[in-house]
Amino acid sequence: MNEDLELQDSEQDEEELYEHHRFQVDPGQSIVRIDKFLIDRMPKTSRNRIQVAARNGNVLVNKKAVKPNYRIKPMDDISIVMPYPVREIELIPQDIPLDIVYEDNDLLVVNKPVGLVVHPGYGNYSGTLVNALVYHFNHLPSLPNNYYGRPGLVHRIDKNTAGLLVVAKTEHALTHLAKQFYEKTTKRIYWALVWGDVTAPGTVNKHVGRSPKNRKVMTTFDGEDQGKHAVTHYKPLTRFGWVTLVECQLETGRTHQIRVHMQSIGHPLFNDFEYGGDKIRTGPNTGAFKSFVEKGFGMLPGQALQAKTLGFIHPETGEILHFEKEVNQGLEQLLLHWKECPFGY
């Protein structure tokens, strides 16, 4: 099977979850409503989706938001951002427990556990977060009138990363949230335990793309002609000597971004088998230290990473929502393990 297709759903770049179009109106164009103009140029997109996008401020003319009844003029510069329709595969409702942090008629925020794939895809058609969400939505006592039957995703978390995800329940909420993620106005903070002593804050600004040597993993590129723009800000929270707990704040949402960015500066995530963090990177060369580290590896099934903080604007109320989740049990045990490390630095 094609390896790119295997990763297409479960590990997709967040910016690939929504589409961006731009049109320059011809000098001889007659004056028509902008929704009609866009339907003619985006034949696979319904008029309703375009109108919802316009009502959410996602349709811009000359960099200013317009309503669906705006009449275009020659030489207008038009841009539109919309979430892609969910890929049409059968979504099987499954009664999988959900840790719902917040829910209303428009959206919910869920704390995804380690080991749960977000969306059905190649090799994971069931047992995913989306399967659990479909079951949950179908068993609510009431549903909003415009619930469209498929959970709306505008960002992703890796299978072995725990943490907070916002999910849209309506087309309006999905479109509004997509714009926020596209414009990078959301707040997302991760905690990661990385190898090495990180002594000061920093920023990694390196393009990220699939490795030409191994298409199942990502890599960084020094130039701008390969990969995609990616920015991660980090700062140390707790230094254990051999490893450091760092806070990472994302500007972009590339596949494996934190994992590959931290590896690129010599600090791979602890127990990250795809980026070299499952090997002892530093510390005394003794059997006792090896046993200590391997015990730590056994506390998590994958990389030591958690999406800890999530903030965004509510699509209906305009309220700024902020959510923060305590450290999950596996990462908490691992941090305590390193706090009690008997091997001095």
N, C-alpha and C positions, 0 to 999 in steps of 0.2 A: 504494500500500500504506500502511496505517496506520503512522505513524512510531513510535508507542509500541510497536507490535508488532515493528517492526524492531529496537528496542533491548532488547526484553524478555529475551532470553537472554544476549546478549553483554555488556550493560552494566546488569545488574540490581542493585538494592540488595542488599547481603549479607543484610540482615535479612529480605528476601523469599525467601530460600532455606530458611527454616524457619518453622514456624507456631507460634503461641502461642494456647492456648485457656484459658478460665477458666469454671468452673461453681460455682454456689452450690447446695448440696444443699437440697431442700425440707424444711420441718419434718416432713412426713408420710412422708418417704422410708423404705422398709424397708431393713434392713441387708443389703447385698450386697457382693460383691467389687468392688474399684474397677475392675478391668479390664472386668468385665461392665457396670458402670455407664457407663464411657466408651465402650464399643462401642455401646451403645444411643443415645448422644448424638453419636457420630462414626461414622455408618454406613459411610462410605467408607474407614474406617481399619481395617486388620486387627487381630485380637487379638494377633498376633505383634509387630506394630509397637508397640502399646501396652505389651506386656510388656517388650520391649527398652528402651523409653523408661523404664519404671519401674525396671528393673534398673540403668540408668545414672544414676539419681537425677534424672531429668527430670520425674517426676510428684510434685507437692508437694500435701500436705494441710495446710492451716493453716500454710503456709510451711516445712513439714518434708518431706523426701523419704520416700516410702513404697514398699513392695514391691507386686508385682501382686496378692498375696493379702490386702492390707489391706481391711478391711471398713468401708465408709463409714458415717457417722452423720449424722443430721439436722443441717443447718446447717454441715456441713463446707465449707470453701473449697478448691476443687481447681483446680490449674493444671498445664498440661502443655506442654512444648516438644519439637517433633519436626521433623526435616528433611522438607521436602516431597519426595514421590517425584519422581524425575527425569522430565521431560516425555517422554511416550512417542513418540519419533521414532526411526527406525532409525539405529543407530550403526554406521557402516562402519569396520571396523578398517583402519588405514593405517599403513604402516611409515615413520613420521616420527621422526627422531632425537630422543631425550629426554635432557636433562641431569638425571639423577636424583642428588640430593644424599644421600638416605637412603631405605631401603626395608626393610620387614619384612612379616610376614603380615597386618598390620592396616592399614597406611597407607604412603604414600610422600610424600616431599617433592621437588618438581621445581623446577628453575630455568627459568621460562618465558622464551624469547627475545622480543625486540622483534618485532612484526609478526604474532605468532601469536594468533589468536582462541582463547579458552578453550573455549567450548562451541558445538556446532552450533546454528544458529538461522536466522532469515530472512536469506537471502543467503549463509550460510556453513554449508552442510550437510556439508561435508567439509573436510579440511585443517586441522582444529582440534586443540587439545591433547587433547580427549577422544577424538577418533578415534585419536590416537597412543597414548593410555593403554589403550584397548580392545585394540588390537593387542598391546601389551606384556603386558597381563594374560593374554591368550589364549595367549601363547607362553612363559609361565613354566613351569619344569619341574614345579611343584606349586602348587596354589592352596589357600587355607584352605577348610575345609569349608563355611563360611557365606558365601563370596564370592558376591555376588548379581548379578554380570555387568555392572554399570554403575558407573563411577567416581563416587564420592560427593564432591560439591563443597559446601563450606560458606563459601567466599569466592571472590572474583573479582579479576582484574587486567585493566585495559584492554588492548586489542590492542597499542598502541604503548608499553606499559610493560613493562619486563623485571622479573623477580624471582621470589621464592619463593612457592610455593603448596603447601599440604598437601592430599592427596587420600585419602579413606577407601576401603578395599577391602572392608570388611564393614559390615553394618547396625549392629552394635554400635559400631564406631569412628565411623561417620557420626553416629549419635545422640549419642555422647559429645562429639565435636568441635562439633556444632551447639550444644550447651548452652554450651560454652566461648565460642564466638563470640557467642552471644546474650547471655551475661552479661558480655561484654567482659573476660574474664580472659586472653585471648591477648595476646602482645606483638608488635606490628608496627611496624617503623620503615622509613621510606622516605627516600631521598635525592633531592633535587630541585634543579636549577639554575634560579633565578628571576631575573627582571629587577629591577634596583635594588640598593641597598646596604642590606642587612638588618643592623642594628647590634646588636639585642638579641633575646632569646627572647620569645615571646608565645604567645597562644592565640586561635584564631578559634572563636567559639561563635555560629554563625549557622545558621538553618534552611536546608536545601538542597532544592530541588525543580525540576521542569522549568520552563524559561522560558516564560512565556505568549506571548512574541514568536517564539520558535523552539523547537519541541518536541524538536529534536535535541540541544540543549544544556541544561545546568543553570544555575541562578542561585541567589543567596542572598536571603533575606527577613529584614527587620529584626524583624517580629513573629512570634508563635508560632502564628498562625492559618493560615499557609501553609507548605508544604514540611514537612520532617522534621528533627528535632533532629540536629545534627551538630557534632562537636567535633574540632579538629585542634590539636595542640601543635607548635610549631616553634622551632628555634634555629639561628643561623648557625654553619656549620662553617668555611667559607673565604670570605673577602670579596675579590672581584676588582675592586671599585669599581663597575663598570657592571652586574655581575651578582653573585649570591651563591649558594654551595652551602649549602643548608639541610637539616637533618634534621627530618622530620615524623613525629610519632607519633599514630596514630589511636585515638580512643575509639569511633568509630562507622564504619560502612562504607557510606556513601552513594555513589551513582554520581558519578564524577568529583570526589570530595570534596576532595582536596588541590588539584586544578587550579582548581576554582571558589572555594575558600576563599582561596587565595593571590592569585587575580585580584581578589577582593573587597577586599583590603587594598592593592592597587596593585602587587603583585609576581607577575604571571602567569608561568607556567613558560616557560622559553626554548624557542622553536620550537613552542609549543602553538597550532596554527592555529585551534582552536575557541574559545580564550579570549584571543586577542589577543597571544600570545607570539611569533608569527611575524613581528611587526613590530618595528622598532627603537624601543625605548621610551625610551632615554636614551643619552647619549654625544655626542661631537663630530659636528657636521653636516658631515662631509666624505666624499668619495667613497672615500677609503682606509679609513675606519672602516666604511662601508657594505659594502665588499668583504670586510673582515675578519669582520663579523657574518654575512654571507651564506655565507661559507665554513663557519662554525660551524653554520648551519642545515643545510648539506648533510651533516653528520656523523651526523644522526639522522633517521629518517623521521617522527618526531613529537615529542611533549613529552619534555623531559629529566627523566625520572622513573624510579626503580628501587625495587622492594620489596626492601630489602637485608637486613632482619633479621626472623626469624619464631620465636616461642616459644610453646609450648603444653604441656599435660600429656598424656602418652601414655595412650590409653584403656584399655590392658590393664595396663601395669606401674605406672602412676602416676608415672613418672619425668618430671621437667621437661626437655623437649627444647629446645635453642636452636640455631638455624642462622643463619649469616651468610655472605653471598656477596660476593665481591669485585666491584668496579664493573665493569659490562659494557664491552666494547671501545669501543662508540660513545660512551658517556658519558665513559669514561677519556680518549679522544682529545679530546673537547670540553673537558674540564677542563684538559688540558694546553694546548690552544689558548688558553684564556683566561688561563692562568698566564703564557703568553708574550706576552700582549697588549702591543703597543708604545705604546698610547694611554693616557697617565697619567690618573688620576682626579682 
